[in-house]
């Protein structure tokens, strides 16, 4: 869009110049004065056909063409394994202005099971509250002093600690990364502060239909397993957590189940030397369940309810979320499903958004996504709509999902979906920090090292038929679970009109309300 804004003034100027009358080379003889004409009502001169549109408007009216996908020389990381089992994935970018380091440990929200919802994310937050005997303020000052940026995050499968800055500061960054990851303070006062803050946030979240709809769907599909619960827990589960439990969870972190991804201008030799110095002394943690064992615990609800409802009286909008379990990230259908989703709800011009927003005006936006995981994954489509059109909007949403499974995509849609995914990959890999995160997926999901180099060729090989086959293997529209969060008194009659089963009532935490 910025590029278009820069181009338009030049196009307008060029078009204006093209309509300027040429200057005569010799002066013209003066014409005789015309005879006086009878008085008549003045009429505006007819607008020339060429001026029917303003200069430059033709650019806005023309859709850009999608060209063939070009080959993309994506990086392939070099892998080194330290004696303690820690893997180093290194991508060199000569003269790159940033060096990004991301430590990934395969211990995330899945390890909360059973009965410790919120433990993984709260433990990750504790890593940022001070380490190596320095307070949070002192650690932040040390990071700022070298112009770096540091973050900690817990996801479903992993906990990650990342830092980025100038390549010349590589040794200092490696030292700070190891301080945060290996020597956290676990201060009692900081723990109590974080717990209180988290409980307040979760209590406030109960008033948000977006959260209620998502939790109701997750619990309906996955029950009490972490795939069906909130990553941050509930106010009650967080209140019951103890600092000793957080320390015990942290002790399961091990270099044998971890990797550091380094992307940037530093040489592989310097990266390996700096990280060996910083992490070579990391000792294996206490035995813990493997990723495979954690995944084996996941039991999808055998008979998920068709409709679940969370009542938010007097809310002016209804949050609609539909979904069902899907294949893991390692599935052969992964890329085909990503193209399918790009067309269905993965962009502003997707079918869901064009239908619900542009055509019917039910919402400001509608979207869908495959939330791929190492084990059970989840397909979601969602939108917030005006309460009085809840039924109509849900009908359109379900209709679009049914259509995209039943009918192959058009050739234009296939090419648009492919181009969107290729563009997104290039955008993610162009910056060191986002590239490091993408490379971490290779470790987490045990993907081939050349996963991203093969990405565009694999995209090119997809056809409308192969994409539809993947959709039909994965999605069953008639068995989608529908989660509705809104004013029940106004919503239920609209659901009845669609001849849907009576909804199962759930609370804001997604739990069934016992009658």
Secondary structure as UniProt FT lines:
FT   HELIX           2..18
FT   HELIX           49..51
FT   TURN            55..56
FT   HELIX           57..61
FT   STRAND          78..81
FT   TURN            83..84
FT   STRAND          87..92
FT   TURN            94..95
FT   STRAND          99..105
FT   HELIX           109..112
FT   TURN            113..115
FT   TURN            117..118
FT   HELIX           119..126
FT   TURN            127..128
FT   STRAND          130..131
FT   TURN            132..133
FT   STRAND          134..135
FT   HELIX           136..145
FT   TURN            146..147
FT   STRAND          149..154
FT   STRAND          159..165
FT   HELIX           167..169
FT   HELIX           170..182
FT   HELIX           188..205
FT   TURN            206..207
FT   HELIX           209..222
FT   TURN            223..224
FT   HELIX           226..228
FT   TURN            231..232
FT   HELIX           235..240
FT   HELIX           243..250
FT   TURN            251..252
FT   HELIX           255..257
FT   STRAND          258..264
FT   HELIX           268..279
FT   TURN            280..281
FT   HELIX           291..296
FT   TURN            302..303
FT   STRAND          307..311
FT   TURN            313..314
FT   STRAND          317..326
FT   TURN            329..330
FT   TURN            332..333
FT   HELIX           334..344
FT   TURN            348..349
FT   HELIX           351..353
FT   HELIX           354..359
FT   STRAND          363..371
FT   STRAND          377..386
FT   HELIX           387..389
FT   HELIX           390..406
FT   HELIX           411..430
FT   HELIX           432..444
FT   TURN            445..446
FT   TURN            449..454
FT   HELIX           455..461
FT   HELIX           464..474
FT   HELIX           477..479
FT   STRAND          481..486
FT   HELIX           488..497
FT   TURN            498..499
FT   STRAND          504..506
FT   TURN            508..509
//
